[in-house]
């Protein structure tokens, strides 16, 4: 019996703005491969004394504009994470531009 991968799709959702990107991985062009690799990954590792271990939190941003938002979400403790979804991206961009 033989097998082939006929189609394989990859979907990425930005943790900052929620923008969705989708690619067909099989027979991807060089431009598609570069677009798949064009992502900013923010990693934060911190020690949680109650659990006695390090916790790693990872977020991905689609552009430099989204990096501060993702960094803020990754920096917040998990219990405050739901409040991070209410971050005003336009206000943050304005403050960074000044």
C-alpha positions as CSV (number, residue, x, y, z in Angstrom):
1,X,0.0,0.0,0.0
2,X,1.3,3.5,-0.8
3,X,0.5,6.8,0.7
4,X,0.7,10.4,-0.5
5,X,0.2,13.7,1.3
6,X,-2.2,15.4,-1.1
7,X,-2.8,18.6,0.8
8,X,-1.4,20.1,3.9
9,X,-2.5,23.5,5.1
10,X,-0.9,25.7,7.8
11,X,-2.8,28.4,9.6
12,X,-1.3,31.1,11.9
13,X,-3.3,33.5,14.0
14,X,-1.5,36.6,15.4
15,X,-1.7,36.8,19.2
16,X,-1.7,40.6,18.9
17,X,-4.3,41.6,16.4
18,X,-6.0,38.2,15.6
19,X,-5.1,38.4,11.9
20,X,-5.3,34.9,10.3
21,X,-2.8,33.7,7.6
22,X,-3.1,30.4,5.8
23,X,-0.8,28.6,3.4
24,X,-0.7,25.4,1.4
25,X,2.5,23.7,2.5
26,X,2.8,21.2,-0.3
27,X,4.5,22.8,-3.4
28,X,4.9,26.1,-1.6
29,X,6.8,28.8,-3.5
30,X,9.9,30.6,-2.2
31,X,7.7,33.6,-1.4
32,X,5.3,31.4,0.6
33,X,8.1,29.9,2.6
34,X,9.5,33.3,3.4
35,X,6.0,34.5,4.5
36,X,5.6,31.4,6.8
37,X,8.9,32.2,8.4
38,X,8.1,36.0,8.8
39,X,6.8,35.9,12.4
40,X,8.0,37.5,15.7
41,X,8.0,35.0,18.6
42,X,8.1,36.4,22.1
43,X,9.1,33.9,24.9
44,X,8.9,34.6,28.6
45,X,10.1,32.1,31.2
46,X,9.4,32.7,34.8
47,X,9.5,30.9,38.1
48,X,6.3,30.1,39.9
49,X,7.0,29.5,43.5
50,X,3.7,27.8,44.2
51,X,4.4,25.1,41.6
52,X,8.1,25.0,42.2
53,X,8.9,25.2,38.5
54,X,9.6,27.4,35.6
55,X,6.7,28.2,33.2
56,X,7.3,29.2,29.6
57,X,4.8,31.5,27.9
58,X,5.0,32.0,24.1
59,X,3.2,34.4,21.8
60,X,3.6,35.2,18.1
61,X,3.1,38.5,16.4
62,X,2.6,39.1,12.6
63,X,4.2,42.5,12.5
64,X,6.3,44.9,14.6
65,X,3.1,46.8,15.4
66,X,1.8,43.7,17.2
67,X,5.0,42.9,19.1
68,X,4.3,45.2,22.1
69,X,0.7,43.8,22.5
70,X,2.0,40.2,22.4
71,X,4.8,41.1,24.8
72,X,2.3,42.6,27.2
73,X,0.1,39.5,27.0
74,X,3.1,37.1,27.6
75,X,4.3,39.2,30.5
76,X,1.1,39.2,32.4
77,X,0.3,36.3,34.9
78,X,-2.2,33.8,33.5
79,X,-4.9,35.0,35.9
80,X,-4.7,38.5,34.2
81,X,-4.5,37.1,30.7
82,X,-8.2,37.7,30.0
83,X,-7.8,41.4,30.7
84,X,-4.9,41.5,28.2
85,X,-7.4,40.8,25.4
86,X,-8.8,44.3,26.0
87,X,-5.5,46.1,25.1
88,X,-6.2,49.0,22.7
89,X,-3.8,48.4,19.9
90,X,-4.3,51.8,18.2
91,X,-3.6,53.6,21.5
92,X,-0.4,51.6,22.0
93,X,0.8,52.4,18.5
94,X,0.1,56.1,19.1
95,X,2.1,56.0,22.3
96,X,5.0,54.2,20.7
97,X,5.1,56.7,17.8
98,X,5.5,59.6,20.3
